[in-house]
Amino acid sequence: MDDVAKNLQQNPDSKLVIVGSADPKEKRRNLAAERAVDSKFYLTEGEAKQGIDASRIEVRTGSAGTKTAEYWIVPSGATFDSTGTESVDESKVKAIPDHPKPVAKKRAAKKAQ
């Protein structure tokens, strides 16, 4: 993904389409969308600080049947053929950071003596 970010940084008029896919055997049905949204998060806000403008990235799901996300750089003036993909409603899919902050542990109460 770092190569994708570098390409977008060098070509500020290009856009990116991320197509997440899932293996049909995977139990969680939203994994394709999660993969795409997580990739967008990494490029826009993630710990790598790539700083890509989120408005340049479109998130979709596909039916490749693999546990991957594909990255399609769309040059200025070109269009992405979205046949076989569906747009992701990003308000319904939460991005999961690569390294989420650890959950604070509750301190054990001191025992009364």
N, C-alpha and C positions, 0 to 999 in steps of 0.2 A: 504494500500500500504506500510505502514511502516513495516509490518510483512514480506512482500515480499522483501523489501530492506534488512532487517536484515538477512533473509535467504540467499540472494545473497552475503552479506558481509561475512557470516560465511562459505559459500561454493564458493570460488573464481573461481572454474572450471565450475560451473553451468552457464547455460544461461537462459534467460527469453524470452518467447513469449507472447506478449500482443495481444489479439484479441478483437478489438472494435466492438460493434454491435449498431444498431439503430432500433428504432421502425419504421415500414413502414409508420406510420401516420406522422412522423416528416417531416417537410417541406424541411429542408436543407439536400440534398442527401449525403453530405460528412461527416455527423456527426459521423459515425462509425470510420472513419479514424482519425477524430479530437480527438475522445475520446482516441484512442490508442496512438496517437502522444503526446497528453497532458500528459498521464500517463508516457510515456517514459521521457518526459521533467522533470516531477516531480522527477523521480528517478535519473536522471543524472545531471540536472542543476537547479532544482526548489528551492524554498525558504527553503525547509526542509533540503537542503544540504546533501542528501543521498550519493552523489558522486559515483554512480554506473557507470562503464565504458559503454558508449553508444554502443560499439561494441559487448557487451554481450546481447543486447536486440534486438529482431526482432519484427517488428510491422506489424500486419495483420488485416484484417476485416473479420467478419463472418456474418452469417445470422440467429442469435439467435432470432432476432425480439424484442430485449429488449434494454433498454437505459443503457447499461452497458459496461464494459470492463472486460475480463477474463484474469487471469494471470496464465501462465503455466510455472513452473520451470522445466527445462530440465537438468537433471544431466549429468555430464561429460560422454561421450560415448553413450548417448541416443540420439534419434531423436524425433522431434515433427511431429505427423501425421497432415499434413496441409490440409487434405481433408475437403472441405467445407469452406475453407478460402482463401483469396487473399492477396498477399503482397501489402503493401502500399508504394507508391512512396513518400518518406518523403520530397523530394524537392518541392512537390506541396501542402503540407499540413503544415501550420504554427502552431507551438505550441503556446497556449495562457496560460501565467502564471496564477497561482491561484489568485494572487493579482497584476495585472499589475500596473505599475507606473502611478500615476494620470497625466492627461493631464494638462500641464501648462495653466493657465488662462491668457488671454490677459488683460493687464492693460488698464483701460479706459483712454483715452486721457483727459488731463486737458482741461477744457473749457476756451476759451479765454474770458477775462472779458472786 
